Amino acid sequence: MSRIFITGIGIITALGDSAEKNRQALINEVCGVSPLTNFDTKYAGSRPCGEIKKPTAELQEGLNAHEHGVTRTSVLALHAFNQSVNDAGLSIAEISSPHTAVIGASTVGGMCLTDELYNDANMTTGSGSEYLASYDAASVVLYLQSRYQLNGLLNTINTACSSSANAIMYGARLLKNGLVKKVIAGGTDSLAKYTINGFNALHILSPDLCTPFDRDRKGLNLGEAAAFVVLEKEENLDGKKVYAEIAGFGNSNDAFHPSSLSNEGNGPYLCMQKALEEAKLNPGDIDFINAHGTGTENNDLVESKAMLRIFKTSPPFISTKANTGHTLGAAGAVEAIYSILNLYHQEIYPAIHFQQSIEETGLSPQPDYRKTSLKHVMSNSFGFGGNCTSLIFSKA
């Protein structure tokens, strides 16, 4: 089967609105988590979030995105989508070609408009708001389809926090099996009362800055972001710039609990094992891991156990969710791009906020920025319902 390469990347997070701005923020240990300012919620002062500080209207103006019913989630996606296709040098004809697939991911979709959704759901008279067609997760990809007159295969994946990692994996499989010639894959989610209230009800939102893999971690910080990558077959590259190869991927389901992983970490262990098998690599070949690392009690302990189970001695790792917040359906693509930047620039970014190891495992994330030789980087994404995905990127 064909080898698959990343030829374009696009990203917007609380750290910045481009890949280079995100990279510089990671190098300089910037934390994008702060009090909320863009919308009204009673948790604005007590639950810090990785918020993109540009108001929706400003984002729309910069992208000329004034279509009927467009949401913040879709506008963030458009920003990252445009960056990725421009970076890959794709023409409008290539983007809209029947041979180009667009695979999106989102958990929130248009539900970022929580108040509008509530009012529309309880409407007894009238025709409803302009957002009636925008509430489902698929609305983002449908918006891109309308904007670009897309004619290729379209899909939207919602497997909670592994959604956009699965979008990338699905895109790679489409290419490997000869079903398409190019794939634009990624994910987007914006902050919303819906998710802030929901995660707070689960008692897993931290009142402080989150501390992944720390003994005294208190929970996660939510964030918002969008990230897309362009995937192309080796034989179709025609000498263009490539960032990295997607060498392996694995998905499994822990099948243990709606919002927790099993104590043994079977799902995380199996998806890492499958990714290594797909890439034809041994555990010792992995030079660095961008861990899922939410900062919650369950995830960090279980992921640590799974890493020790498969690697015995863990390679250097961090969780960039301490920098961006947990961006839900966008997280897999955001962290895939960070992993690609690791390889492309041959560098490891430092963990922030970490103080003391979890006693049961004793693992400590990478403490400082370092230039180093990297061949293979793993990115982990684990979702509610136990859906676990690992991607392996290799130096081009």
TILUM-976473 format. One record per residue (C-alpha): residue in one letter; residue number from 1; y, z negated, x. Coordinates in Angstrom, 1 decimal. Last residue first. Layout:
<rs>
R code pos     c2     c3     c1
R    a NUM      Y      Z      X
...
</rs>
This chain:
<rs>
R code pos     c2     c3     c1
R    a 396   12.5   -6.2    9.9
R    k 395   11.9   -9.9   10.3
R    s 394    9.6  -11.2    7.6
R    f 393   10.2  -12.7    4.1
R    i 392    7.6  -14.8    2.4
R    l 391    8.0  -15.6   -1.3
R    s 390    6.5  -18.7   -3.0
R    t 389    6.2  -19.2   -6.7
R    c 388    5.3  -22.1   -9.0
R    n 387    5.2  -22.3  -12.8
R    g 386    4.4  -25.9  -13.6
R    g 385    5.9  -25.9  -17.1
R    f 384    9.3  -26.4  -15.6
R    g 383    9.8  -24.2  -12.5
R    f 382    9.0  -24.2   -8.8
R    s 381   10.7  -22.0   -6.3
R    n 380    9.7  -21.9   -2.6
R    s 379   11.1  -19.6    0.1
R    m 378    9.1  -18.9    3.2
R    v 377   10.5  -17.4    6.4
R    h 376    8.6  -15.3    9.0
R    k 375    9.7  -13.9   12.3
R    l 374   12.4  -16.3   13.4
R    s 373   13.6  -16.9   17.0
R    t 372   16.4  -19.5   17.1
R    k 371   20.1  -20.1   16.6
R    r 370   20.4  -23.7   15.3
R    y 369   22.5  -25.5   12.7
R    d 368   21.6  -29.2   12.5
R    p 367   19.3  -31.7   10.8
R    q 366   16.4  -29.6    9.6
R    p 365   14.7  -31.6    6.9
R    s 364   12.8  -34.9    7.5
R    l 363    9.2  -35.5    6.5
R    g 362    7.8  -39.0    6.6
R    t 361    5.2  -38.3    3.8
R    e 360    4.8  -41.5    1.8
R    e 359    7.9  -43.1    3.1
R    i 358   10.3  -40.4    1.9
R    s 357   12.5  -39.8    4.9
R    q 356   16.0  -41.3    5.3
R    q 355   19.6  -40.0    5.4
R    f 354   19.9  -36.4    4.0
R    h 353   23.3  -35.5    2.6
R    i 352   23.2  -32.0    4.2
R    a 351   20.4  -30.0    5.6
R    p 350   21.3  -27.7    8.4
R    y 349   21.1  -23.9    8.5
R    i 348   18.6  -22.0   10.7
R    e 347   19.5  -18.8   12.6
R    q 346   18.1  -15.4   13.5
R    h 345   21.0  -13.5   11.8
R    y 344   18.7  -11.2    9.7
R    l 343   15.9  -13.8    9.5
R    n 342   18.0  -16.7    8.2
R    l 341   20.1  -14.3    6.1
R    i 340   16.9  -13.2    4.3
R    s 339   16.0  -16.8    3.7
R    y 338   19.5  -17.4    2.2
R    i 337   19.0  -14.3    0.1
R    a 336   15.6  -15.7   -1.2
R    e 335   17.4  -18.9   -1.9
R    v 334   19.9  -17.3   -4.2
R    a 333   17.1  -15.2   -5.8
R    g 332   14.9  -18.2   -6.6
R    a 331   17.8  -20.3   -7.7
R    a 330   19.3  -17.8  -10.3
R    g 329   17.1  -19.0  -13.1
R    l 328   18.0  -22.7  -12.4
R    t 327   21.1  -22.9  -10.2
R    h 326   20.3  -26.3   -8.8
R    g 325   23.4  -27.4   -6.9
R    t 324   24.9  -25.1   -4.3
R    n 323   25.0  -27.1   -1.1
R    a 322   22.3  -29.8   -1.8
R    k 321   20.4  -27.1   -3.5
R    t 320   20.1  -25.6    0.0
R    s 319   16.8  -27.4    0.5
R    i 318   15.8  -27.6    4.2
R    f 317   12.7  -26.8    6.3
R    p 316   11.5  -26.8    9.9
R    p 315    7.7  -26.2   10.0
R    s 314    5.5  -28.8    8.5
R    t 313    2.6  -30.3   10.5
R    k 312   -0.6  -30.1    8.4
R    f 311    0.8  -26.7    7.1
R    i 310   -1.2  -26.5    3.8
R    r 309   -1.6  -30.2    2.8
R    l 308    1.6  -31.2    4.6
R    m 307    3.6  -28.7    2.6
R    a 306    1.9  -29.8   -0.7
R    k 305    2.6  -33.4    0.0
R    s 304    6.3  -32.6    0.7
R    e 303    6.5  -30.5   -2.5
R    v 302    5.0  -33.5   -4.5
R    l 301    7.4  -36.0   -3.1
R    d 300   10.4  -33.7   -3.5
R    n 299    9.6  -32.6   -7.0
R    n 298    8.8  -36.0   -8.6
R    e 297   11.7  -38.1   -7.5
R    t 296   14.3  -35.4   -8.0
R    g 295   16.4  -34.0   -5.2
R    t 294   15.6  -30.4   -6.2
R    g 293   13.8  -29.4   -3.0
R    h 292   12.6  -25.9   -3.7
R    a 291   12.1  -25.5    0.0
R    n 290   13.7  -22.9    2.2
R    i 289   10.9  -22.9    4.8
R    f 288   11.1  -22.0    8.5
R    d 287    8.9  -20.5   11.2
R    i 286    5.8  -19.6    9.1
R    d 285    3.1  -18.2   11.5
R    g 284    1.3  -21.6   11.7
R    p 283    0.2  -21.3    8.0
R    n 282   -1.7  -18.1    8.9
R    l 281   -0.5  -14.7    7.8
R    k 280   -2.0  -11.8    6.0
R    a 279    1.2  -11.5    3.9
R    e 278   -0.8  -11.6    0.6
R    e 277   -2.9  -14.5    2.0
R    l 276    0.2  -16.4    3.0
R    a 275    1.7  -15.9   -0.4
R    k 274   -1.5  -17.0   -2.1
R    q 273   -1.6  -20.2    0.0
R    m 272    2.0  -21.0   -0.8
R    c 271    1.3  -20.4   -4.5
R    l 270   -1.8  -22.6   -4.4
R    y 269   -0.1  -25.6   -2.7
R    p 268    2.9  -25.6   -5.0
R    g 267    0.7  -25.5   -8.1
R    n 266   -1.8  -28.1   -6.8
R    g 265    0.9  -30.6   -5.9
R    e 264   -1.5  -33.6   -5.8
R    n 263    0.8  -35.7   -8.0
R    s 262    1.0  -32.9  -10.6
R    l 261    4.3  -31.3  -11.1
R    s 260    6.7  -32.4  -13.8
R    s 259    8.7  -30.9  -16.7
R    p 258    6.2  -29.6  -19.2
R    h 257    3.2  -31.4  -17.6
R    f 256    0.1  -30.5  -15.6
R    a 255   -0.6  -26.7  -15.7
R    d 254    0.3  -26.4  -12.0
R    n 253    0.6  -22.7  -12.5
R    s 252    0.4  -20.2   -9.7
R    n 251    2.4  -17.5   -8.1
R    g 250    2.2  -15.9   -4.6
R    f 249    4.3  -13.6   -2.6
R    g 248    4.0  -11.9    0.8
R    a 247    5.7   -9.5    3.2
R    i 246    9.1   -9.0    1.7
R    e 245   10.6   -7.2    4.7
R    a 244   14.0   -8.0    6.0
R    y 243   17.7   -7.0    6.1
R    v 242   17.4   -3.2    6.2
R    k 241   20.1   -0.7    7.1
R    k 240   19.3    2.9    6.2
R    g 239   17.2    5.3    8.4
R    d 238   15.8    7.3    5.5
R    l 237   14.5    4.2    3.7
R    n 236   12.1    6.0    1.3
R    e 235    8.9    5.7    3.4
R    e 234    9.4    1.9    3.8
R    k 233    9.6    1.3    0.1
R    e 232   12.8   -0.1   -1.4
R    l 231   13.9   -3.4   -2.8
R    v 230   17.6   -4.1   -3.7
R    v 229   18.5   -7.8   -4.1
R    f 228   20.4   -9.7   -6.7
R    a 227   22.0  -13.1   -6.9
R    a 226   23.9  -15.0   -9.6
R    a 225   25.1  -18.6   -9.6
R    e 224   25.7  -21.8  -11.5
R    g 223   24.8  -25.4  -10.4
R    l 222   23.1  -28.5  -11.7
R    n 221   23.0  -31.6   -9.5
R    l 220   19.6  -33.1   -9.1
R    g 219   18.1  -36.6   -9.1
R    k 218   18.6  -40.0   -7.5
R    r 217   17.3  -39.6   -4.0
R    d 216   16.8  -42.8   -2.1
R    r 215   14.0  -41.7    0.2
R    d 214   15.7  -38.4    0.9
R    f 213   13.9  -35.1    0.4
R    p 212   16.9  -33.5   -1.4
R    t 211   20.0  -35.7   -1.6
R    c 210   22.1  -34.8   -4.7
R    l 209   25.8  -35.7   -4.7
R    d 208   26.2  -38.6   -7.0
R    p 207   25.7  -39.2  -10.8
R    s 206   22.3  -37.5  -10.3
R    l 205   20.8  -35.6  -13.2
R    i 204   17.1  -36.4  -13.7
R    h 203   17.3  -38.6  -16.8
R    l 202   15.5  -36.1  -19.0
R    a 201   18.4  -36.4  -21.5
R    n 200   20.7  -35.5  -18.6
R    f 199   18.8  -32.3  -18.0
R    g 198   19.3  -31.4  -21.7
R    n 197   23.0  -32.4  -21.9
R    i 196   23.8  -30.4  -18.7
R    t 195   21.7  -27.5  -19.9
R    y 194   23.2  -27.0  -23.3
R    k 193   26.7  -28.0  -22.2
R    a 192   26.6  -25.0  -20.0
R    l 191   26.7  -23.9  -16.4
R    s 190   26.0  -20.3  -15.7
R    d 189   22.7  -18.7  -14.8
R    t 188   21.8  -15.4  -13.1
R    g 187   18.8  -13.7  -11.6
R    g 186   17.5  -11.1   -9.2
R    a 185   15.9   -7.7   -8.9
R    i 184   17.1   -4.1   -8.3
R    v 183   14.0   -2.0   -7.7
R    k 182   13.6    1.4   -6.2
R    k 181   10.9    4.1   -6.3
R    v 180    8.9    3.0   -9.4
R    l 179    5.3    2.7  -10.5
R    g 178    3.8    3.2   -7.0
R    n 177    1.7    0.1   -7.0
R    k 176    3.5   -1.4   -4.1
R    l 175    6.8   -0.7   -5.8
R    l 174    6.0   -2.4   -9.1
R    r 173    4.5   -5.3   -7.1
R    a 172    7.7   -5.8   -5.2
R    g 171    9.7   -5.9   -8.4
R    y 170    7.3   -8.4   -9.9
R    m 169    7.8  -10.7   -6.8
R    i 168   11.6  -10.3   -7.0
R    a 167   11.6  -11.1  -10.7
R    n 166    9.2  -14.0  -10.0
R    a 165   11.6  -15.5   -7.5
R    s 164   14.3  -14.9  -10.2
R    s 163   12.4  -17.0  -12.8
R    s 162   11.1  -19.9  -10.6
R    c 161   13.5  -22.4  -12.1
R    a 160   12.4  -21.7  -15.7
R    t 159    9.8  -19.0  -16.1
R    n 158   12.1  -16.6  -17.8
R    i 157   11.7  -13.0  -16.7
R    t 156   13.7  -10.1  -18.0
R    n 155   12.5   -6.5  -17.8
R    l 154   13.8   -3.0  -17.5
R    l 153   12.0    0.1  -16.4
R    g 152   14.4    3.0  -15.8
R    n 151   17.1    4.7  -17.8
R    l 150   20.1    2.5  -17.0
R    q 149   23.3    3.6  -18.7
R    y 148   25.3    1.6  -16.1
R    r 147   27.2   -0.8  -18.5
R    s 146   24.7   -0.6  -21.3
R    q 145   21.7   -1.4  -19.1
R    l 144   23.7   -4.1  -17.3
R    y 143   24.4   -5.7  -20.7
R    l 142   20.8   -5.4  -21.7
R    v 141   19.9   -7.1  -18.4
R    v 140   22.1  -10.0  -19.3
R    s 139   21.1  -10.1  -23.0
R    a 138   17.5  -10.7  -22.1
R    a 137   18.0  -14.4  -21.8
R    d 136   19.0  -14.7  -25.5
R    y 135   22.4  -15.7  -26.7
R    s 134   24.3  -12.4  -26.4
R    a 133   23.6  -10.6  -29.7
R    l 132   25.4  -13.1  -31.8
R    y 131   28.3  -13.3  -29.3
R    e 130   31.0  -11.5  -31.3
R    s 129   31.0  -14.5  -33.7
R    g 128   29.4  -14.7  -37.2
R    s 127   29.5  -12.3  -40.1
R    g 126   31.1  -14.7  -42.7
R    t 125   29.6  -17.5  -44.7
R    t 124   27.0  -20.2  -44.1
R    m 123   27.1  -20.4  -40.3
R    n 122   25.1  -23.2  -38.8
R    a 121   23.5  -21.2  -36.1
R    d 120   26.7  -19.3  -35.4
R    n 119   28.6  -22.6  -35.0
R    y 118   26.0  -24.1  -32.6
R    l 117   25.8  -20.8  -30.6
R    e 116   29.6  -20.8  -30.3
R    d 115   29.6  -24.4  -29.1
R    t 114   26.9  -23.7  -26.5
R    l 113   28.4  -20.6  -25.1
R    c 112   26.3  -20.9  -21.9
R    m 111   23.5  -20.1  -24.3
R    g 110   24.2  -16.4  -23.4
R    g 109   21.4  -16.4  -20.9
R    v 108   20.4  -19.9  -20.0
R    t 107   17.0  -19.5  -18.3
R    s 106   17.8  -16.2  -16.6
R    a 105   16.0  -13.4  -14.7
R    g 104   16.5   -9.8  -14.2
R    i 103   14.3   -6.9  -13.2
R    v 102   16.0   -3.5  -12.9
R    a 101   13.7   -0.6  -12.2
R    t 100   14.8    2.6  -10.6
R    h  99   12.6    5.8  -11.1
R    p  98   14.2    6.6  -14.5
R    s  97   17.5    6.9  -12.5
R    s  96   20.5    4.9  -13.6
R    i  95   21.0    3.2  -10.2
R    e  94   20.1    6.3   -8.3
R    a  93   22.6    8.5  -10.2
R    i  92   25.3    5.9   -9.8
R    s  91   24.7    6.1   -6.1
R    l  90   23.0    3.3   -4.1
R    g  89   24.5    2.4   -0.8
R    a  88   22.4   -0.7   -0.4
R    d  87   25.5   -2.9   -0.1
R    n  86   27.0   -1.2   -3.1
R    v  85   23.8   -1.8   -5.1
R    s  84   23.8   -5.5   -4.1
R    q  83   27.5   -6.1   -4.6
R    n  82   27.5   -4.6   -8.0
R    f  81   24.5   -6.7   -9.1
R    a  80   26.1   -9.9   -7.8
R    h  79   29.3   -9.4   -9.7
R    l  78   27.5   -8.1  -12.8
R    a  77   25.3  -11.1  -12.9
R    l  76   28.3  -13.4  -12.8
R    v  75   29.7  -11.5  -15.7
R    s  74   26.5  -11.7  -17.7
R    t  73   26.3  -15.5  -17.4
R    r  72   30.0  -15.8  -18.3
R    t  71   29.4  -13.9  -21.5
R    v  70   30.1  -10.4  -22.8
R    g  69   30.4  -10.2  -26.6
R    h  68   32.4   -7.0  -26.8
R    e  67   33.0   -5.5  -23.4
R    h  66   35.9   -6.8  -21.2
R    a  65   34.3   -6.6  -17.8
R    n  64   36.9   -5.0  -15.7
R    l  63   35.2   -6.6  -12.7
R    g  62   38.2   -8.6  -11.5
R    e  61   39.5   -9.2  -15.0
R    q  60   36.2  -10.5  -16.2
R    l  59   36.0  -13.0  -13.3
R    e  58   39.5  -14.2  -14.0
R    a  57   38.7  -14.6  -17.7
R    t  56   35.5  -16.6  -16.8
R    p  55   37.5  -19.1  -14.8
R    k  54   36.9  -19.0  -11.0
R    k  53   35.8  -22.4   -9.7
R    i  52   32.1  -21.5   -9.4
R    e  51   30.6  -24.9  -10.2
R    g  50   27.8  -26.6   -8.3
R    c  49   27.9  -29.7  -10.5
R    p  48   29.0  -33.3  -10.4
R    r  47   27.8  -35.5  -13.3
R    s  46   30.2  -38.4  -14.1
R    g  45   33.7  -36.9  -14.5
R    a  44   32.8  -33.8  -16.5
R    y  43   30.0  -35.5  -18.4
R    k  42   32.0  -35.7  -21.7
R    t  41   32.2  -31.9  -21.5
R    d  40   35.1  -29.5  -21.6
R    f  39   34.8  -26.3  -19.5
R    n  38   36.0  -24.9  -16.2
R    t  37   36.8  -28.1  -14.3
R    l  36   33.5  -29.9  -13.5
R    p  35   33.5  -32.5  -10.7
R    s  34   32.2  -31.2   -7.4
R    v  33   29.1  -29.6   -5.7
R    g  32   30.0  -26.8   -3.3
R    c  31   28.9  -28.7   -0.2
R    v  30   29.9  -27.1    3.1
R    e  29   27.7  -27.8    6.1
R    n  28   29.6  -25.3    8.3
R    i  27   26.6  -23.0    8.7
R    l  26   25.9  -23.1    5.0
R    a  25   29.5  -22.3    4.2
R    q  24   29.5  -19.4    6.7
R    r  23   26.4  -17.9    5.1
R    n  22   27.8  -18.2    1.6
R    k  21   31.0  -16.5    2.6
R    e  20   28.9  -13.8    4.3
R    a  19   26.7  -13.2    1.2
R    s  18   29.7  -12.9   -1.1
R    d  17   31.5  -14.8   -3.8
R    g  16   31.5  -18.2   -2.2
R    l  15   29.9  -21.7   -1.9
R    a  14   29.8  -22.4   -5.7
R    t  13   27.6  -19.3   -5.9
R    i  12   28.0  -15.5   -6.0
R    i  11   25.5  -13.2   -4.5
R    g  10   24.7   -9.5   -3.7
R    i   9   22.0   -8.2   -1.3
R    g   8   21.0   -4.6   -0.3
R    t   7   18.2   -3.0    1.7
R    i   6   15.4   -5.5    1.3
R    f   5   12.1   -3.9    2.5
R    i   4    8.7   -3.2    1.0
R    r   3    5.6   -2.0    2.9
R    s   2    3.6    0.5    1.0
R    m   1    0.0    0.0    0.0
</rs>
